[in-house]
Amino acid sequence: MARGARRSRSSAARHNIGIKDQSNEIMFRDEDIKQLENIHELVQGPNYVEVICGCTSKKYGDQVGKLKISSTGQFQINCECSAPSTCEEVGVLEEIGKLTPEEFEKHSREKEGGPRKWKSNIWVTIKGKKVPLWKSGLMRYYKHASNEGKLGSSSRRRGTFHRDEFLLCSKCKKERRFRLRTKQECKAFHYASMIKKWKCSDHPYDKIKCGDEEERASRKSCRGCPRTSTCKGCTCCVCLGCLRCRYLDCNCRICVDFMQNAQP
């Protein structure tokens, strides 16, 4: 009788086998995975699940990536955009092509306006249809502390996050946004800011004309700070100098001073 009871308990334990997080809570039970089995290309690993995701740009179409959800509740997307080789975008995770959901959305729709709502704009495929993350059932595994906490502390500790900046056109007197997420974008802004009579037509990435409308003040206040969207400048988003925004081959006083005085 006792042996039968032990077998019953062992069977029940096997039925509840899943991936546990750091609090010893089971994150991905067998029954949970079964509810997600309709998601296209869902893969279960030893301590994570991975699924194909995407974000649609009105101008460039779908940009695809792989959403990896760890047992700690962290969401990470490996970008697989249609670049010549691999994606060169670098975010707070400090690895090429590995982005947070917010960064992946911005990267996919970087030349489009409108609100940033990654839970709605990033989708997975279920039964042949694009379904936003908030409807997919995957958001139940999202843990705020594992994502927002890492985002804030990482950018603050390493000082590598750069908020958006603006340049004033010498011709139409309108301010134009520069997005500074990669070293190439930072360098483009750095050299553009040294042009005394910079014009809209000089923008290295966006095709802007002086006749185009200027961003509204409410939109300008959103400059990409990971702590709060309307931040006016804090230790999270204001960089005082790093190898992403200071250059050895630049002879300006700011770069020369940084290269001479920066600690190795």
Secondary structure, DSSP 8 states (H G I E B T S, - for coil): -HHHHHHHHHHHHHHT-EEE-TTS-EEEEHHHHHHTTTBTT-EE-SSEEEEEEEEEETTTEEEEEEEEEETT--EEEEE--S-SSS---B-TT-SBTEE-HHHHHHHHTTT--S---HHHHEEEEETTEEEEHHHHTGGGG--HHHHHHHHHHHHHHH------EEEE-TTT--EEEE--SSHHHHHHHHHHHT-TT--GGG-SSS---TTS----HHHHT----SS-TT-S--TTT--S--TTT--TT--SHHHHHHHHH---
